[in-house]
Amino acid sequence: MAQRPGIRSLSLDLARHALPLISLYGLDGSAETFLLLTAFNLSLGLMLIVATTRDRGDVTTVDPRSRWLVMRWTAVAFNAGFLAFIAGFIMLPIVFPAFLLGVRAGVDWALVLAQKSVWIPVIGMSLLASVRFQDLFEARTTTGAKGQPSRANPIVGDLETDRKRSLADYAAQVTLIATYVFVCIVLIEFGGWGLYAFPPLYTLMLIFFDARPDIGQRIFPELWQRK
């Protein structure tokens, strides 16, 4: 059975998923800003899955100074920039349906990208994802002698179970990305009541898969969960 996330992890995920909604309803956002931010959020999710999928050659022991508060926050700031940069490229094929539908509907994407309702949540989501990554990294490593990270200590936890969980998480993320295309069609082609119904529903779906991976992962065919 998949391990449920702790309160801190779930809170970080919930806050990250909520930011596109906050932009839409609280920062004078639009359907287009919500779709852009959601594509970025999905890309960050993929990045977290890939970056935290463990291998036997991964670092297990780190310098004790890396646990200092200043070093932790330095790592969070650096990783936030890295995650945002890579997620920006990964989101391109994800957001492409929204882009095409928007062009047909006369959306000025350059104007959308310039709005604070896009950039403020992007920064926030990147930082939240980075904190999530840092928490996972620290939970899976132990402190040792000063110096470069190494594989001096035994692996923390069950590596095989973690890999199976990551594979199932990836399947869930791909399914959510496929569902995103439907959301694009509803919001851009129809708008109206869909702008108030579908963003919260889709956000709840994202939260559900994070809060109850044990249920979510059983939804997928066995084929998704094979190596």
N, C-alpha and C positions, 0 to 999 in steps of 0.2 A: 504493500500500500504506500502511496506517495505521502511524504512527510508534509504536514501543513506548515505554512510559514509562521514565524513568531509575530508578536504584536508589532515590534519595530519594523520588521521587513514588510508586513502587510500595510502598515501606515505609510511607508515610503512609496510602495506601489500605488496605494489608493491616492495619495497626493499627486503622483505623476499622472495617473489617469484622469484626475479631476481638472488638471490645468487647461486642457482644451475646452472643457465645459465652462470654466471660469472665464476664459477668453471670449467665448461665444456670448455668454449672458452677462458678464460683468465688465468687460473691457471693450464693449462696442464691436465685438467680432462679427463674423458672418459665417455662412455655410462654408465658404472657401477657406477661411482661416481655420475653422474647425477641422476640415479635411486635411489641410496641410499639417497641422499640429498632430492630428491622429496618425498620419503616415509617419511622421517623425517619431512619435511615441512607439509605434509598432517596430520601427527600425531599431530604436534603443532596446526594445525587448529582445529582438533577435541578437543584438550585440551582447546583451547580458547573458543570454543562453550560450552563445559561442564562447565568450570570454570566461565563463565559469564552468564549462564542461571540462572535467578533470582528466588528466593522463598520468600514468605512472612516472613520467619524467618531470612532472610539475614540481615547483618549489614547495618544500615542506617546512623549512626552517628559515627564519629571517632575523636580521639584526634587531636586538631589543630596542634600539633607538627609533626604529620605525613605528613603535607603539607610542612615541611621544605625541602629545596632542598637536603640536605644530607640524610634525611630520605627517600625521594623518590627514590634516586639512590641506597640506601642500599636495599630497597624493590625490585627494578628492578634487582639488582645483585642476590639477594636470589631467587626471583621467576624464574629468567632465569635458574639457576641451577636446581630448582625443575621441571620446565617444560621440560628441556632437559632430566632429569633422567626418568620421566614418559613417555615422548614421545619416548624414546629409547626402552621401552618395548612395547608400543602400535604399533610401526612401524614394529615389527617382523612379524606378519601375513600379513601386507601390502607388505613388501619387499620380502616375501617368494617366489612368482612367479619369481621375478628377480633373487633370489638366486639359485633356481632350474635350470632356463635356463642358468645362468652363469656357474654353475658346469658342465652342459652338454657341454657348449662351452669351458671349460677349464680355466675359470676365477679364478685367485688366489685372493679370497676375503680378506684374511688376509693382502695381499700386498695393496689392494685397501683401506682398512680401515686405514692403516698406513700413507696414503698420506696427505699432508697439504691441498690438494684440497678438502678434506673431512672435516677435523677438523676446519679449519678457517671458512668456511661457517656455520658449525654447531653452533659455538660460536656466529657468527653474527645473525643467524636466531633465536637463543634462546633469545638473548638480544632484538631483534626487537619485538618478540612475547611478551616478558615481559613488554616492554614499552607500547605495545598495551593494555595489560591487566591492567597495572597501570592506563592508561588513562581512561579506562572503569570504573574501580573501583572508581576513583576520581569523575567521572561524575555522578555516582549513589549514592554517599554519601555526607553528609554535615558535617561540623565541629561543635563540641559541647564543652562540658567541658573536661578538662584534665582527662585522665584515659582510661580504657579499651573501645574498640568499643562496641556500643550498638545499640538498635533499638528505641532510644528515639525520633527521628524525623520521620515524615511521609515518606513513600516511594517516591523516586524521579522518576517521569515519570509514564508511564502506564505499570504496571507489566504484565497484561494479553497480551498486544500487544508484549511486549518483549519476553514472553514465546513462542508465536506463531512464532515470527521471529526466535528464536533459533531453534525451531523444523524444520522450513523450511531450515535454514542454515545447520542443521545436514543432512537433506535429500540431499542437494546439495553436501555436503562433501562426503557422501557415494557414490553418483553417480560419483564424481571425482575420488574416490578410485577405483571404478569399471573400469573406463576409463584408469586408471594407468596400469592395467594389460595388456591392448592392447598396450600401449606405451612400456612396458617391452618386449613384443614379437617382436615388430617392431625393437627396438634398438639392442637387443641382437641377434635375429635370422637373421635379414637382414642387419642392420648397414648401411654402405654406405651413400647414400643420405638421408636416414631416420635420421641420426645423426644430420643433419643440418636443417631438416624440422620439425620433430616432437617435439623436446624440446621447440623451440620457440612457436609453436602452442599450446602445452599443457600449457605453462606458460601464454599465452594470455587467455586461457580458465579460469585459476585460477584467473587472474586479472579481467576478465569479471564478474565472480560471486561475487567478492568483490566490484567492482565498481558499478554494476547495479543489486543489489539483487532484486529490484522490477520487473525486467524482468526475471532474473534467476529463481526466486521462482515460477513464473507462468508456467514454463516449466514442472514442476513435477505434477504428478497426485494428485488429492485431497487426496487420501489415505495417501500419504507421510506426509501431513500436519495436519492430525488428531492426537488427543492426544491418 
